Amino acid sequence: MNFKLLFSLLLLVGVWSCDNSTATETKSDDKKTEEHDHDHGSDDHSGHGHDHGEAPKSAMDTTTLLFPGETHIANLKQLTFGGDNAEAYFSFDNKTLVFQATNEKWGAKCDQIYTMPISGYTGDMPKLISTGKGRTTCSYFMPGNQEIIYSSTHLGNEACPNAPRSVNGKYVWGIFSDFDIFVADLDGNIKKQLTNSPGYDAEPTISPDGKTIVFTSTRTGDLELWTMNIDGSDQKQVTKGLGYDGGAFFSPDSKTLLFRASRPQSDEDQKTYKDFLKEDLVQPTNMELYTCKVDGSDLKKITDLGGANWAPFFHPSGEKVIFASNHKSAGKGRPRFNLFMMNLDGTGLEQITQDEVFDAFPMFSPDGKKLVFSSNRNNGGGHDTNVFIADWVE
């Protein structure tokens, strides 16, 4: 799901009580809040009209683009320069990124899917992979690096979908029922449609062993995680708890899923969640991180930080997770999203980025040498969210 919308809604409410994703989407002014991870999700990715504010000019080193204390990243490079760019994910061979962007200069009034080398694109714009119709989200490379999986609404409506931003004073975003999951080649030709059930099917990612896809679906009446084989066969439900489960990624050994979830607890919150879901809407709520086995067993809640904890990804060791969170600023005015890392059991929490506004959507390259993420740094105090890549330093 488009996480840019998710973030913009978080800003509107001041905290995530306010993915998907994301998730999810995810960002800042009303113009971009239309829509995200996947954490995924996700989910949710654009539309705004609210100034993030500008980070203190003395805080970021303009030569390195780093803030003091960002010791785990080096040789940081900005890859996009304007618009809403998010959910950039590596190819299996570490050479290419696929991402989604809203950028009217590229003819994308709502999120479309693009690819570029990890060194950045040349020319006026990166290569368009999606159809340019409808809204797309949550792209990922298929095994072999010659095809892309992504979600799109274009079969239901070729126009950018619209959804209310608030209902009865409660901030919401749309989980568009036209979303289905497609596979396209690197020239943008759709090779296969993997889902066709009624309702929302989106936020797909691929297991490192290349055998399994995880995605989020409303086909049972709730936003649950599902898996399917790489060819779309054998679709199985994974989670069953009430709430928005999304933005899922696999562990390096392909045996465990890591995801963010909102799980309404009170009768009132559950009723509100169900009522909105009937209208293909979700009200942003608190999100925490969970893990489970690929079959749904051994479900564990691994954060209890409060605020919005989302866009998680496994550290290459499989023993830690990196994620975006505003828990330090939740309830204290303007939300500040940074990247954090912790052990899989929730211990050893460490702050990775120190941006004054927004860092999210982290992903390690398959070889563990690089980290890609989206950030509002170095945008002149505006609303643009751009893709950055860095060397990872243990």
C-alpha positions in Angstrom: 0.0 0.0 0.0 1.2 3.5 -0.6 3.1 4.7 2.4 3.5 8.3 1.3 -0.2 8.8 2.2 0.3 7.0 5.5 3.1 9.4 6.5 1.1 12.5 5.4 -1.7 11.4 7.6 0.6 10.8 10.5 1.7 14.4 10.1 -1.9 15.7 10.0 -2.7 14.0 13.3 0.6 14.7 15.0 1.2 11.1 16.0 0.3 7.7 14.7 -3.0 7.4 16.6 -3.8 9.2 13.8 0.7 1.7 6.2 0.8 0.9 4.6 1.9 1.3 4.1 4.1 2.8 4.7 4.2 1.8 4.6 1.8 3.4 4.0 2.4 4.8 2.3 3.7 8.3 3.8 4.7 11.9 3.7 3.9 15.5 3.9 1.7 18.0 2.0 -1.9 17.6 0.9 -0.9 17.5 -2.7 1.1 14.3 -2.2 -1.1 12.6 0.3 -3.2 10.8 -2.2 -1.0 7.8 -1.6 2.1 3.4 0.5 4.9 -0.7 2.2 4.7 -2.2 1.7 5.9 -1.0 5.6 4.9 -2.2 2.5 3.1 -1.4 2.6 3.0 0.0 2.9 0.8 1.6 1.6 -0.9 5.5 1.8 1.7 7.0 -0.3 1.1 10.6 -1.4 -0.9 13.9 -1.0 -0.3 16.8 1.4 -0.2 20.5 2.0 1.6 20.5 5.4 5.1 21.8 5.7 7.5 19.4 7.3 9.5 22.3 8.4 13.2 22.6 7.6 15.9 20.8 9.5 18.4 23.1 11.1 20.9 24.1 8.3 23.8 23.4 10.6 22.6 19.9 11.5 23.3 18.2 8.2 26.7 18.3 6.6 25.9 19.5 3.1 29.0 17.8 1.7 28.1 14.3 3.0 24.3 14.8 3.4 24.8 13.1 6.8 23.6 14.3 10.2 25.8 13.9 13.3 25.6 10.4 14.8 24.8 8.6 11.6 27.8 6.3 11.9 26.2 3.2 10.3 26.0 4.9 6.8 28.8 6.2 4.7 29.2 7.6 1.1 25.5 8.7 1.1 24.3 9.6 -2.4 21.0 11.1 -3.4 19.4 9.4 -6.4 16.2 11.4 -7.1 15.6 15.1 -7.0 12.0 16.1 -6.6 8.5 14.6 -6.3 7.5 11.7 -4.0 9.9 8.8 -4.4 9.6 5.9 -2.1 9.8 2.1 -1.6 13.0 1.6 -3.5 14.1 -2.1 -3.5 17.1 -3.8 -4.8 17.3 -6.4 -7.6 18.7 -9.8 -6.6 22.0 -9.0 -8.2 22.5 -5.8 -6.2 22.7 -3.6 -9.4 19.3 -2.1 -9.9 16.5 -0.4 -7.9 12.8 -0.5 -8.5 10.7 2.2 -6.9 7.4 4.2 -7.1 7.1 7.9 -7.6 4.6 10.7 -8.0 6.1 13.4 -10.2 4.1 15.6 -12.6 7.3 16.4 -14.5 7.5 12.7 -15.4 3.7 12.7 -16.2 2.9 10.7 -13.0 0.1 12.4 -11.2 -0.1 9.5 -8.8 2.4 6.7 -8.1 3.9 4.8 -11.0 6.8 2.3 -11.0 10.3 3.1 -12.3 13.7 1.4 -12.4 17.2 2.9 -12.2 20.8 1.6 -11.6 22.0 2.0 -8.0 24.2 4.8 -9.4 21.1 6.7 -10.3 19.3 7.4 -13.6 20.5 9.5 -16.5 18.4 11.8 -18.7 15.2 13.5 -17.8 13.6 10.6 -15.9 14.1 7.0 -14.9 12.7 4.1 -16.9 8.9 3.7 -16.5 7.8 0.1 -15.9 4.1 0.4 -15.0 1.5 1.3 -17.6 1.2 5.0 -16.5 -2.5 4.3 -15.8 -4.3 4.1 -12.5 -2.3 4.1 -9.3 0.5 1.6 -8.6 2.4 0.6 -5.5 4.8 -1.9 -3.9 7.1 -3.1 -6.7 9.8 -5.7 -6.3 12.2 -7.6 -8.5 11.3 -11.2 -9.5 14.0 -13.9 -9.5 16.4 -13.5 -12.4 16.1 -9.7 -12.4 14.3 -9.5 -15.7 10.8 -9.0 -14.4 9.0 -6.8 -11.8 6.1 -7.5 -9.6 3.8 -4.6 -8.6 0.3 -3.7 -7.7 -2.0 -1.5 -9.9 -5.6 -0.2 -10.1 -5.5 0.3 -13.9 -7.8 -2.6 -14.8 -10.6 -1.1 -12.7 -10.0 2.5 -13.6 -7.3 4.1 -15.7 -7.6 7.4 -13.7 -5.9 8.1 -10.4 -8.3 6.9 -7.7 -9.6 9.3 -5.2 -10.6 8.7 -1.6 -11.7 10.9 1.3 -9.0 12.2 3.6 -11.3 12.4 6.6 -14.7 11.0 7.7 -16.4 12.5 10.7 -13.2 14.2 11.7 -11.2 10.9 11.5 -8.3 10.7 9.1 -8.6 7.8 6.7 -7.1 6.6 3.4 -8.3 4.3 0.7 -7.5 0.7 0.3 -8.6 0.6 -3.3 -10.5 -2.6 -4.3 -9.2 -2.3 -7.9 -5.6 -3.1 -6.8 -4.3 -6.4 -8.2 -0.8 -7.8 -8.6 0.9 -8.0 -11.9 4.3 -9.1 -13.3 5.9 -7.0 -16.0 9.1 -7.3 -18.0 11.8 -4.5 -17.9 10.1 -2.9 -20.9 6.9 -2.5 -19.0 5.0 -5.3 -20.8 2.6 -7.0 -18.4 3.4 -10.7 -18.6 0.9 -12.1 -16.0 -1.8 -11.1 -13.6 -1.3 -13.0 -10.3 -4.5 -12.0 -8.4 -8.0 -11.4 -9.5 -10.1 -11.8 -6.4 -12.5 -9.0 -5.4 -11.0 -6.4 -3.1 -7.5 -5.2 -2.3 -4.5 -7.3 -3.4 -1.2 -5.5 -3.0 2.1 -5.1 -1.2 3.9 -8.1 -2.7 7.5 -9.0 -1.9 9.6 -12.0 -2.9 11.5 -14.5 -0.7 15.3 -14.5 -1.0 15.1 -18.0 -2.3 12.9 -16.8 -5.1 10.1 -19.3 -4.4 7.4 -17.4 -2.5 5.4 -14.2 -2.7 3.9 -12.6 0.4 1.1 -10.0 -0.1 -1.8 -8.3 1.7 -5.4 -9.0 0.7 -9.0 -8.2 1.9 -10.5 -11.3 0.3 -11.6 -12.6 3.7 -13.0 -9.3 4.8 -9.9 -8.1 6.7 -6.4 -6.9 5.7 -4.4 -10.1 6.1 -1.1 -11.5 4.9 -1.2 -14.2 2.2 1.4 -16.2 0.4 1.5 -17.7 -3.1 4.0 -19.5 -5.2 6.2 -17.4 -7.5 3.8 -18.2 -10.4 0.7 -17.1 -8.4 -0.5 -20.6 -7.5 -1.3 -22.1 -4.1 -2.5 -18.8 -2.4 -2.7 -19.3 1.3 -3.8 -17.1 4.2 -1.1 -16.4 6.8 -2.5 -14.0 9.5 -6.0 -13.9 11.0 -5.9 -11.2 13.7 -8.3 -8.2 13.2 -6.4 -5.2 11.9 -4.2 -4.1 9.0 -1.4 -6.6 8.5 0.9 -5.4 5.8 4.3 -4.4 4.6 5.8 -7.9 5.0 9.3 -9.0 4.1 11.0 -12.3 4.3 14.0 -13.2 6.5 17.3 -14.0 4.7 16.6 -17.7 5.0 13.0 -17.3 3.6 11.5 -18.9 6.7 10.1 -16.0 8.6 7.9 -13.0 7.8 8.4 -9.5 9.3 5.5 -7.1 9.1 3.7 -4.2 10.7 0.2 -4.3 12.0 -2.5 -2.2 13.6 -4.5 -4.3 15.9 -7.5 -2.4 17.4 -8.3 -3.6 20.9 -11.3 -1.8 22.3 -14.9 -2.5 21.1 -15.1 1.0 19.8 -11.9 0.9 17.9 -12.8 -2.5 16.4 -16.2 -1.2 15.3 -14.6 1.9 13.7 -12.1 -0.3 11.9 -14.7 -2.7 10.6 -17.1 0.2 9.5 -14.3 1.9 7.6 -13.2 -1.4 6.0 -16.6 -1.8 4.5 -16.1 1.4 2.7 -12.6 0.4 1.5 -11.1 2.8 4.0 -8.6 2.5 6.9 -8.2 4.9 9.8 -4.6 5.2 10.7 -3.9 3.6 14.1 -0.9 2.7 16.2 1.4 0.2 14.5 3.8 -2.3 15.9 6.1 -4.9 14.4 5.4 -8.6 14.3 7.1 -11.8 13.1 5.7 -15.2 12.2 6.7 -18.2 10.3 5.7 -18.3 6.6 2.7 -20.5 7.5 1.5 -18.1 10.1 2.7 -20.0 13.2 4.8 -18.7 16.0 3.3 -15.1 15.8 5.3 -12.7 17.9 4.9 -9.0 18.6 8.5 -7.6 18.7 7.9 -3.9 19.4 5.9 -2.1 22.0 7.2 1.4 21.4 4.0 3.3 20.7 3.5 5.6 17.8 4.0 4.4 14.3 6.5 1.6 13.8 6.6 0.4 10.2 8.6 -0.3 7.0 10.6 -3.0 8.7 13.3 -5.0 6.9 15.7 -7.8 8.1 19.4 -7.1 8.7 21.5 -9.4 6.5 22.3 -11.5 9.6 18.7 -12.4 10.1 19.1 -11.5 13.8 18.2 -7.8 13.7 15.6 -5.6 12.0 15.7 -2.1 10.7 12.6 0.0 10.6 11.1 3.5 10.6 9.5 4.9 13.8 8.3 8.2 15.3 8.0 6.8 18.8 10.4 9.4 20.2 8.3 12.2 19.0 4.8 10.7 19.3 2.5 13.0 21.2 5.1 15.8 21.2 4.0 17.9 18.2 5.4 17.4 14.8 6.3 13.7 14.2 9.9 12.9 13.4 10.6 9.7 11.6 13.9 8.0 11.8 15.4 4.6 11.1 16.1 2.4 14.1 17.6 -1.1 14.5 17.1 -3.7 17.2 17.6 -7.4 17.8 14.8 -9.7 16.7 13.7 -10.2 20.3 13.2 -6.4 20.7 16.3 -5.7 22.7 19.2 -3.5 21.7 17.3 -0.6 20.2 19.6 1.7 18.3 18.8 4.9 16.3 20.4 4.8 12.8 19.4 8.1 11.3 19.1 11.6 12.8 17.0 13.5 10.3 14.9 16.2 11.8 11.9 15.3 9.6 11.6 11.9 7.8 13.6 8.8 7.0 11.8 5.5 6.1 11.6 2.5 3.7 15.0 1.0 4.5 16.2 -2.0 2.5 19.6 -3.8 2.6 21.1 -5.0 -0.6 21.1 -8.8 -0.9 24.9 -8.8 -0.4 24.5 -6.6 2.7 26.8 -3.9 1.5 24.3 -1.1 0.8 21.3 0.5 2.4 18.7 2.3 0.4 16.0 4.5 2.0 13.7 7.5 1.4 14.3 10.8 3.1 13.2 14.4 3.2 16.8 15.6 3.9 18.4 18.0 1.4 15.1 19.1 -0.1 15.5 22.8 0.6 12.9 22.7 3.4 10.2 21.6 0.9 8.0 18.5 0.7 10.0 16.3 -1.7 10.9 12.8 -0.6 13.9 11.3 -2.4 15.7 8.0 -2.6 19.2 7.8 -1.1 21.7 5.0 -1.1 24.7 4.5 1.3 27.4 2.0 2.2 26.4 0.1 5.3 28.9 0.3 8.2 28.5 -2.3 11.0 
